[in-house]
Structure formats: structure tokens, C-alpha cells
Amino acid sequence: MNNQFSKLMIKLNSKCWLHWLFFLSFCCYSTLVFAADTGAVIKKAEVPVRNGWYMLDAEIDYRLSQVALQALNNGVFLQWTLQVKVYQQRQYIWAPKLAEKKRRFRLRLHALMNMYQVTSLSNDKVSYYATLPAALQAMGSIHNMILIEQTEIQPEYQYYATIVLNFDRDMLPVPLQPAAFIYPEWSLSSSQYICPLKK
């Protein structure tokens, strides 16, 4: 009797472990796929000279997760910081940083107007869009962002800019912040993009 009971328990435990392994594998796979489809991608960027200044032109693709979309549609604003640094390229020593510029964007759903509001916190410019894709496209189009004066660039050296878009998780409501720092659904930042300065 005891032997039969032991064999039955072993079979049940084996089935339970198989179920758990399948569940964990599914969760890991879902998380990896889900995380790969979200975040921001700097599709292209260049730093030409205009009117004596080096200016950034860039196209950024914002990819919101379902969790971020749900928060946005429930009144939570989402905020990003575009950070650009200009360096002088050196071969054997640490590259000196010549300039650092930031631009912050805030996205929220205006409930009364039923429109998406994009605020450029650098100049307090507010724009409204009927659809989310239109709002994200507007945020992702960067033109004439002033970086550094042309006179600060020496022709005998090479220069480059590093560009990264960071999702400001610490600007989320306090109850959401612990999850935002743990779960990949809130990984809405971009990788670093390196762009040479045109001479």
C-alpha cells in the first residue's frame, strides 16, 4: 500500500514539475518577445551645420508596451528625456566632452478633449493629436536641436555625438515605480546611437 502511494505521489509530483517548467518557459519566452517589441529605437540621426551651429536631426520610433498603453489610457503621463553629448574623438586618451543637451517630452491622454497631448518641457510647447501614432510620430521627429557652436570645433580633430532616449520611470506615480524598475514592460528607453559631426 505504501509503495503504491509513493509511486502515485512521484507521478503527481512529476506532472506538477512539468506543468511548472512549461509555465515558466512560457513566461520567459513571452517576456523576451514582449520586451523585444517595446522601447524606443533611434532609426537615424545626423548633425549638420546650420547658421554657425551644429544641430541634431533625428527620427525616433516609440514602441509602447500594453502595460504602458493601459497606464496612458488611464490618465498616467509618460515622460522621456533625450540626451545628446558631443565628444572630441581621441585615440589614446579619454575623449573630452564638449557639450551636453537635453530635451524632455511628456505624453498624456487629455480626457476632456479625448486627444493625446505632447508637451516639450524644454520650451513648454503643447500640441494635441487625434491619434496616438500621430503623437508618437511628432515626438520622434527631432529637427534643429542646437548642440554646439561651429567655432568650438577644431578642423584637425574628429567629433561625434552620442544620442540616447531615456524613459523617466521616476516620473511615474509612486505606486507604479517599483514595478517599472523591475519588469521589462516598462523598458521604454533606447540604446545609445553614435553619430559623427559633419564638417
C-alpha positions in Angstrom: 0.0 0.0 0.0 2.8 2.4 1.0 4.7 1.5 -2.2 1.6 2.2 -4.4 1.0 5.6 -2.6 4.7 6.6 -3.1 4.6 5.7 -6.8 1.4 7.8 -7.1 3.0 10.8 -5.4 6.1 10.6 -7.6 3.8 10.6 -10.7 1.8 13.6 -9.4 5.0 15.5 -8.4 6.5 14.8 -11.8 3.4 16.1 -13.5 3.4 19.2 -11.3 7.0 19.9 -12.1 6.3 19.5 -15.8 3.5 22.0 -15.6 5.6 24.5 -13.7 8.5 24.1 -16.2 6.1 24.7 -19.1 4.6 27.7 -17.3 8.0 29.2 -16.5 9.3 28.6 -20.0 6.2 30.2 -21.5 6.6 33.3 -19.2 10.3 33.7 -20.1 9.5 33.4 -23.8 6.6 35.8 -23.6 8.7 38.3 -21.6 11.6 38.2 -24.1 9.4 38.5 -27.1 7.3 41.3 -25.4 10.4 43.2 -24.3 11.9 43.0 -27.8 8.8 44.7 -29.3 8.8 47.6 -26.9 11.1 50.5 -26.1 12.4 53.3 -28.4 14.6 53.0 -31.5 16.7 55.8 -32.9 16.2 55.0 -36.6 18.6 57.6 -37.9 20.4 60.8 -36.9 22.8 63.4 -38.3 24.5 66.5 -37.0 24.9 69.1 -39.8 26.0 72.7 -39.6 23.3 75.4 -39.9 23.9 79.1 -39.4 27.1 78.5 -37.5 25.7 75.8 -35.1 25.8 72.1 -35.1 22.2 70.8 -34.9 20.7 67.4 -34.4 18.1 65.9 -36.8 16.8 62.5 -35.7 13.9 60.1 -36.2 12.9 58.1 -33.2 10.4 55.2 -33.2 8.5 55.0 -29.9 7.2 51.5 -29.1 4.8 51.3 -26.1 4.1 48.1 -24.3 0.5 47.1 -23.4 1.1 48.0 -19.8 2.3 51.5 -20.7 -0.7 51.9 -23.1 -3.0 50.9 -20.3 -1.5 53.4 -17.9 -1.6 56.1 -20.5 -5.2 55.5 -21.3 -6.0 55.6 -17.5 -4.6 59.1 -17.0 -0.9 58.4 -16.3 1.5 60.6 -18.3 4.7 59.1 -19.8 7.9 61.1 -19.9 11.2 60.7 -21.8 14.5 62.6 -21.8 16.5 62.9 -25.0 20.2 63.3 -24.0 22.8 64.3 -26.5 26.6 64.6 -25.8 29.3 65.9 -28.1 32.8 64.5 -27.8 36.2 65.1 -29.4 37.5 61.9 -30.7 40.8 60.8 -29.2 42.8 57.7 -30.0 44.8 57.1 -26.8 43.2 59.2 -24.1 39.7 59.7 -22.7 37.5 61.6 -25.1 36.7 65.1 -23.7 33.0 66.0 -23.6 32.4 69.4 -25.2 28.6 69.8 -24.8 25.6 68.1 -23.3 22.0 68.9 -24.2 18.7 67.5 -23.0 15.1 67.7 -24.2 12.2 66.3 -22.3 8.9 65.2 -23.7 5.7 64.3 -21.9 2.8 62.3 -23.3 -0.7 62.0 -21.8 -4.3 61.5 -22.9 -6.4 64.6 -22.3 -9.6 63.1 -21.1 -11.9 66.1 -21.7 -10.6 66.6 -25.2 -10.1 62.9 -25.9 -6.8 63.8 -27.6 -3.2 63.0 -27.0 -1.2 65.9 -25.6 2.5 66.2 -26.2 4.4 68.7 -24.1 8.0 69.8 -24.8 9.2 70.6 -21.3 12.2 72.5 -22.7 10.1 75.3 -24.0 6.6 74.5 -22.6 5.2 73.9 -26.1 2.0 71.9 -26.1 0.5 70.1 -29.1 -2.6 68.0 -29.4 -3.1 65.0 -31.7 -6.2 63.0 -32.5 -4.4 59.6 -32.6 -1.6 58.1 -30.6 0.5 57.2 -33.7 0.4 60.9 -34.7 1.5 62.0 -31.3 4.4 59.4 -31.2 5.5 60.4 -34.6 5.6 64.1 -33.6 7.7 63.3 -30.5 10.0 61.2 -32.6 10.8 63.9 -35.2 13.7 65.9 -34.0 14.8 68.9 -36.1 17.3 71.7 -35.5 18.2 70.8 -31.9 21.2 73.1 -31.2 24.2 71.3 -29.8 27.4 73.3 -30.1 28.7 76.3 -31.9 30.8 75.7 -35.0 33.7 77.8 -33.8 34.3 75.3 -30.9 35.1 72.6 -33.4 38.8 72.3 -34.5 39.2 71.1 -38.1 42.2 68.9 -37.3 40.1 66.7 -34.9 37.1 64.4 -35.4 34.0 64.8 -33.3 30.9 62.7 -32.6 27.6 62.8 -30.7 26.1 60.2 -28.5 22.3 60.1 -28.5 20.0 58.2 -26.1 16.4 58.5 -25.2 15.7 57.6 -21.6 12.2 56.8 -20.2 11.8 58.7 -16.9 10.4 55.9 -14.7 10.8 58.0 -11.6 8.2 60.4 -13.0 5.5 57.7 -12.9 3.1 57.7 -9.9 4.7 56.3 -6.8 2.6 53.0 -6.7 3.9 52.2 -10.3 7.5 52.9 -9.7 8.6 49.6 -8.1 7.2 47.6 -11.0 8.6 50.0 -13.5 12.1 49.3 -12.3 11.7 45.6 -12.3 9.5 44.5 -15.3 10.7 44.7 -18.9 7.3 46.0 -20.0 8.5 49.4 -18.7 11.8 49.3 -20.5 10.9 52.1 -22.9 14.3 53.7 -23.4 16.5 53.4 -26.5 20.0 52.1 -27.0 22.8 54.6 -27.5 23.3 55.9 -31.0 26.6 57.3 -32.1 26.7 59.9 -34.9 29.7 61.8 -36.3 29.6 65.6 -36.7 29.6 66.7 -40.3 32.2 69.2 -41.3 
